Amino acid sequence: MIKNKEKIIQEKSEKISAMVKNYVEEMDILSGTEKFTIDKIEKIWEELNESTKEIYKEISQELIAQINEKEIIRAKKKNTKAKE
């Protein structure tokens, strides 16, 4: 059972939502300039990609940290005994 999962969902959803909003705003502003090139679009897109990857990494780390380790150990012991 993962503790605080609703809090994690809320926090990370807000971060990702803010990143997407910033990406859209930056693209919108850029689209009205001469700097609106494929290279610039790819650069901004890659920045969004890297930022969201970092958030997904944080999510995984926080979820693992919130898992009840006793339950995992107990389940592992049951599986180990069944194989013997």
Contacts in CASP RR format, 6 or more apart in sequence:
PFRMAT RR
TARGET T0000
AUTHOR 0000-0000-0000
METHOD contacts of the structure
MODEL  1
MIKNKEKIIQEKSEKISAMVKNYVEEMDILSGTEKFTIDKIEKIWEELNE
STKEIYKEISQELIAQINEKEIIRAKKKNTKAKE
1 67 0 8 1.000
1 68 0 8 1.000
1 71 0 8 1.000
2 8 0 8 1.000
2 63 0 8 1.000
2 66 0 8 1.000
2 67 0 8 1.000
3 66 0 8 1.000
3 68 0 8 1.000
4 66 0 8 1.000
5 63 0 8 1.000
5 66 0 8 1.000
8 59 0 8 1.000
8 62 0 8 1.000
8 63 0 8 1.000
8 66 0 8 1.000
12 55 0 8 1.000
12 58 0 8 1.000
12 59 0 8 1.000
15 55 0 8 1.000
16 52 0 8 1.000
16 55 0 8 1.000
19 48 0 8 1.000
19 51 0 8 1.000
19 52 0 8 1.000
19 55 0 8 1.000
20 48 0 8 1.000
23 44 0 8 1.000
23 45 0 8 1.000
23 47 0 8 1.000
23 48 0 8 1.000
26 44 0 8 1.000
27 41 0 8 1.000
27 44 0 8 1.000
30 36 0 8 1.000
30 40 0 8 1.000
30 41 0 8 1.000
30 44 0 8 1.000
END
